Amino acid sequence: MYSIGEVAKFLGVTRDTLKFYEEKDLVKPEQNPENGYREYNHYDIYNLTTINFYREMDLKIKEIQELKKGKSIEAIRSLLEEKELEVLEEIEYKKQLLKKLQTVKENCEKINHFLENYTVKEMQPIEIKGEIDHVTAYHEYDALKENTVSLKKAVTLTSLTRVISFNDEGILEDKFLIVRKAEDFDKELEGEIIAHPKCMYTVIEDGRWSTGGENMDLKVEASLRKVAEEKGYELLGRVYIYLLLTTYEDGLERVFFEMYAPIK
């Protein structure tokens, strides 16, 4: 017979874990009538190793309780198939999470390299999934939930692109499109596809920390036109703006966007 401390050491679990299993009626060691201590025999220890076996496959306590009542091999197989599907879903979630983390890390690099610096870059294809009036049109956020991929099924703004059309006299149209980027094109395409092989590209900063709440549109437009003229680029009268990252400084938001302006 073995004490709870000895069994915990044998099996590499805590005393609290063994007590928890007792509370759940997964194991029932005898109690020494002389001192009141629990005493585990070799059947109890084998039982505990079996519990550990199923816990390693992340079966819930309730499922192990049902197993202890008796299940056919086919029923066990069915239970494991259900668990397999859960794991596969979790793996897919983790893959998407890793992809998201890598994308945001790349966005940090874009900010470091391209903030207020212009270069020529291709704008990868995007599929238009919908449109909302403005980022502050909160009553239209259902369209965002329905047409974008969010790991936590909650609204984010990274699937929005602001599209500004302009001519020499100023802005003609300003709209917000719900888009899906090229890396998601393994899925069935339904909306209009937009791509531009040659764009003026830069990263701009907005948000109250840097602007004090001032509208940056005119400054950005003037900067874009100035660089285009200096480089001899002919603007095609459209700008696409994507949210890269939001952070905070002194409690005020710093918002970074990447901007593509198609050129000939």
N, C-alpha and C positions, 0 to 999 in steps of 0.2 A: 504494500500500500504506500502511496506517495502523498505528500502534502501539496497544497495549492502552489506554494513557492517552488517546490521541486518540479512540478508539472509545467509551471510557467517557464522555468529555465529550460527544461527538456525541449519544449515546443517553440520557444522564441516568441511567446506572447506575454502580455501583462496579466497580472493578477486580476485587474479590473475587467479585462476581456473574458477571463474564465468565469468571473462572477456574473458578467452580463449573459454569457451563454447559459449559466444556471437559471438566471431569472427568466430566460426565454424557453426553459425546459428542453434545451438541446443536450444537456448533460446533467446527470443526477448523481454526484458522488455521495457516498455514504458519510454519515456523520458519526465520529467516534463518541460513544455515549459517556466516556470518561472525561474527555476534555472539550468536547463540542467541536473539534476541528474537522474540516472536510478531509476525507481520505479517498484518493483516486486509485482504482485498480487498473489493470492493463486493458480491460474492455472500455473503461472511460477514456483512457489515453488514445486508444484506437478510434473511438468515437470522435474525439477532438481533432485528430489528424484528418478524419473524413470531413468534418466541418471546415477545417482549414482548406482542404482540397476544393470544396465548392466556393468558399469565400474568395480563393485566389481567382476564380472565374467571375467574381463580382456578383454572385447570386445574393439576393437579399435574404435577410434573416427569415422573413415570412416564407420565402420559397424553400429554404432549407427545412423549416418546420414542416412544410407540406411533404417534403421528401422523406422525412423521418416517419411520417405516418404510413409510408409505403407507396411507391409508384412503380409502374411497369417500366421496362427498359425503353419502350416506345414513348412513354410519357416523359421520361428523362430526356430522351432525344429531342422531343418537341420543345421542352423547356429550354434546352441548349440552343436550339435553332432560333427561338425568340431572342435569347441573349446575344446570339451571333448578329442578328439584325440590328440590335441596339448598338453593338460595338462598331459595326460597319457605318451606321449613321454618325456615331461619334468620331470615327476616323475621317469621314467626309467633312464633318464640321471642323475638325482640327486642321485638315488640309486647307479649307477655305480661310480659317483663322490665320494660318501661316502665310498664305498668299496676301491677306489683308495687311498683316504686320510688315511683310517685305515691301508692299506697295507704299505704305506710309513712311517706312524708312527711306525708300527711294525718293519720296517727296521731300523729306528733310534735306537730302543731297541736292535736289533741284533748287530748293530755297538758297542753300549755301552757294551754289554755282551761278544761278541765273537771276537772283534778286536785282532788279533794275539794270540788268545786262541783257542786251538783245543778241539773238542769233537766228539763223535760218534752220527750220526744223519741219519735219512732216507731221501733220496732224493725223493720227491714226483714225480709221473709220469708226463712226459711231452710228448706232441705230436709234432713231427717235421713237420713244415709247409713249410720249404724251406731252402735255404742256400745262403749265399753271400760270396764273396772271403775274405773280410776283412771289419772292421768297417769303413775304409776310402774309401771303394768302393762306392762312393756316387751315381754313375750312376746306381747302383743296388738297390737303396732305394725304387724304385717302388714296389719291392717284399715285403718290410716291410709294405708299405701302404696297399697292397692287402691282406696280410696274418695276420695282427694283429688288435687288437681292440684298437683304440685311441679315447679318448673322444672328442678331437677337430679335428679329422681326419688329424692329422699332425704326422710326423715321430718322434718317440722316440726310444731309444735304449734298453729299459727294456725288450723287447721281444726277444732279442738276447742272446744266450748263446755261450760262447767260449768253444770249446771242444779240449782238448790237449791229444793226445795219446803219450805214452812214454814207453821206456824200460830202462834197466840198463845203456844203452849207451847214452840216452838222448831222445830228442823229435823226434817222428816219423811223427806226423801229427798235424796240428793246423788249425782248421776251425771254422767258425761262422754259427750257425744254428738259423733259425727263429723258435721259439717254442711257444706253447700255454700250459699254466700250468694246473694242475689238476682241479682247481676250474671252469674252462671253459668247462669241459667235459660233461655238459648237452647238448652241441651242438654236431652235428654229427661229428664223428671222421673220418678222411681221411688219415692221415699220420702215420708214424711209431711211436709207443709208447715206451718210454724209462723210466725205473724206477730202482732204486737201493735201497734195503732195509737197507744197512749198508754202511755208508761213514764216512771218516774223514771230519769234517766240521770246517771251520774257516771263518773269515772276514779279508780281506786284504785291505790296502790302497795304492792307486796309484795316479797319477796326479802330476803336476809340483810343487805344494807346498811342498809335502813330498819327492819327488824323484829328483826334479830338471830336470825332463825329462829323467832320466836314466831308462833303461829297467829293470823291476823287476823280469822277468821270472826266471833267474838263482837263485836269492835269495829265491824266493818262492819255487822253486823246491827243493833246499837244505834244507829249513826248513821243508817241507813236508816229505822228506825222513828221516830226523833226528828224527822227532816226531814218524813216523811210526816204525822206528827201536827201539826207546826207549819204545814204547808201545807194541811191538811185533805184529804189524799189517802187513798183506801182501797186498800191493797195487796191484790193478788189471790193472794198466797201463793206466788209463784214469782220467782226471780231467774236471769237469764242472764248469764254472765260470759265474756268473750272476751279472749284475749291480744292486746295491742296491740304491745308492744315490750319487748325485754329488752336491757339494757345493763349496764355494770359501773362500779363506783366502788371504788377501793382493792382491786381484785381480787374484790370481792363483787358478786353480781348484784343489779340493780335491775329489777324486773318490774312492768310497768304493764298493768292490765286495764281494760276498759270494762265497765260493769255496767248492765243493763236490768232494772228491776223493774216489771212491768205494774201499772197502776192503773185504777180505774174512771173 
